[in-house]
């Protein structure tokens, strides 16, 4: 489904973001990426849909090279990839439904989407997506009237309305309290299991990674230092990923 082939990323200041990454992520996996801040988690995640360009190597999604794709082909590839951000990335003054419908922009002309001329089928798709994350009753509320957890559910619904086959979630629970964190992670896990949507999540917290992942990938200084099941992700393995003993708050997933 997703292949990293000798992928490296060097930033203009010389910082190495990724160093010769080779990975294959299969359809339907729930992958959690862990590591210290600056380890390359966001760089790796955002290179899948080419929000970050890589320096060398190739990334292949569904048999198509993202790295060499031209604008029209890249647009088609990105239609299959939903993105969930730590900051939700919603238009706060717009309604929840309109935010979810923005997941359909890749299927219509620019003018049509600017004017908000979405067909009835798209609206039904968006409402169904909101129902999947238990927030359909907020469809006509403004996004800025919602709690942080509700806003993150809207962003998940947007990815569902997009009919994404891959969901990338970049620190989706970093700004949420522990209870809301688990509600959002439950939604992502349920969608992954029920719809077989390949889901890749960046997380800081070890117990969350163990609880929700089918596979954990550990990054350190832009390199893969662990790739295995939650059962294989021992405290010793995490100490290798983090380069030190694990703190209590990192283990339990409380705080930020």
N, C-alpha and C positions, 0 to 999 in steps of 0.2 A: 504493500500500500504506500509506504513512505520509505525512501532509501536515502541515506547520507553516504556519499562515496568520496572518501578522502577530503572531507570538507574542512576548510580553514577560513578564519576571518581575522584580519588584522585591521585595526582602526587607524585613521590617519596619523594619530599621535604615536603609533607604534605598538599600542596595547594589543595583545593577542586575545581575541574574544573566543575563538574556537581553534583547536589544534588537531588537524587530521582526524576528524570524526568519521567513523564508519558504523552505521546503525541501520537496521531494518525494523520497521514498526508495522506489524500486521494489522489487517482490517479487524476492527472490533476490540482492539486492545484498550485497556485503561492504564495509561502510562503516567506515572508521576515522576517529575524531574526534581531532584533535590540538590542542594549545594549552598555554599556561602553566597552572600551578595557579591557580584563580580565574578562568579565562577563560570558564567556563560549561559545560564539558564534561559534568560530572555532572548539572548542572541540566537541560541539554537531554535527556540520556539518560533521567533519572528522570521527566521530565515526560511521556514517551511512555506510561507505564503509570500516570501520575498519583500516583507516589510524592511528587512535588512538584506542587503546584497552580500554574498560571500566573496572572499578573495580568490579562492581556488577550490577545485572539486566540483561536485554536481549533486543536486538534490532532485530526486525523481518522485513525483506523486502520481499514483495511478498510471504508471508507465510513461508519464510525460515529464520532461525536464523542466523544472521551474527555473533553473538557472539560465537557460538559453531561450526561454519562451519570450516571444515578442508580445507587444501590448494586447492584441486581441486574444491570443492564446492564453496569456497570463490572466486576463479577465475571466476567461472560461474556467481556468484552473481554480481561481479564487472563489468562484461561485460555489465550489464544493467544500470550501474551508471557512467555517465560522470562527470568529475571533471574540474572545471574552477578556476584558481588560480589568485591572484592579480598580480603575476609576470609573468603571461602568460604560463610559463613552456614549452617553445618551444625550439627546437634545432636550435639555431640562424643561424648556418652555412648551415643548410639544407633548401631545398626548402619548400615553403608553402604546396605544394601537399604532399611531404614526411611527413611533420608534421601532416597533416590531416590523412594520411594513418596509422599513429601510433595508431589511434583509432581502427584499425582492428587487432592489435597484439593478442588480446585475442581469436581470432578465428583461429589462425594458429600456427604452431610449432615455437619454438624459432629460429631454424636455418633458416627457411623460412623468418621470419621477419628480422633477422640480414642481410640476403642477399638481402632484399628488393624485394622478389619474390611475389608480390601481384597480384592476378588474375585481369583480365580486369574488372570484376564486381565490385571489390573493388575500382578500379580507377574511374569508373563511379560514384560510390556512393560518393567518396570523392569530385569529381568535382560538383556533385549535391549539396552536403553540402556547398561548397564554394559559389555556386550560391544563396543558401538560405540566406546567410549573405552578398550578394552583393560584393563579392571579388574574383570571379572566374578568373578575368583577371590577378590576382596576383599569380596564381597557380605555375608558374615556376620561380618566384622571390625568392630570399633568404629571410628568415624570418627576418633577421636583417636589411633589407632594408625597412621594413614597419614601419609605425607609431605605437604608443602604442595602439590606438583604432583598427587599422587593425590587429595587433597581437592578440588582445583579440577576434576579430571576427574569426581568425584562430582557436583559442582554442575552440570556440563555434562550429565551423564546425567539429573539431575533435570529439567532443561529438556526433554530429549528424551522422558522418560516423561510429561511434561506434554502432549506432542504440540503443542508451541509451533510457531507458524509464524514467529515473530519471536524472536530471542535478543538481549538487551541485556547487554553485558558491560562493567561499570564498573571500569576498571583491573584486569583479571583477572590480570595477570602482574606487577604492581608489587612483590609480595613474594617473587617466585620468582627463582632463579638463572638465568643465561642459557640453559643447556641445557634446563631444565625449561620456561622461558618458551617456547622454540620448540616443544617437544612439545605444550604447551597450545594455542599458536597454530595448530599443524598440525591438531590435533583440530577446532578451530573452523572452519578453512578447509575441511577435508575434509567436515565436516557441511554447511557452506554449499553446497559444490559438489555433493555427492551427493544431498542432500535438498532443495536449493533453499530452505533456511530463511534468511530475511532476517536478517542479522547486523550489529549495530552495536556497535563496540568503541571504548572510550576508551583511548588509549595516549599515553605520553610520547615513545616512541622513534621516530625518523624512519625509520630503515632498516626497522624492523618494519612501519611503516605502508606504506612503499613495497613491501615484499615480499608482504604478505598482503592488502592492500586491493584492491578493484576501483574504489573511489572514496575520496578523502580530503577531509574537510571540516575546515578550519582555523578555529578560533574565537579571537578576541581581544577582551577586554573585553565579552563577551556578544554579539558580532556575528560574522557569517560573513565572513571576509576571504579565504578560499580555498575553492573547490569544484571539484575536477577529478580527473583520473586520476593514478595514481602517476607516469606518465611526465611529466606536467605539473608535478609537485611537485618543482621544482628547489630547490637550496640557497637561491636568491634568494627563491623563494616561501615557504620555511620561515622565512627571515629576516624576511619581512613578517609572518608569523603570530606569531613570537616577539618581534618588535620589536627584534631584535639578531642578531648573527652566531651561528651554531650551534656549540655546544660538541661536542667529540669524543665524549663519552659519550652525548649525546643522539642523535648520528648512528648510533652503533654498537649502541645498545640494551644496554649493560652497566651494572650498578649499578641504582640506584633513584631 
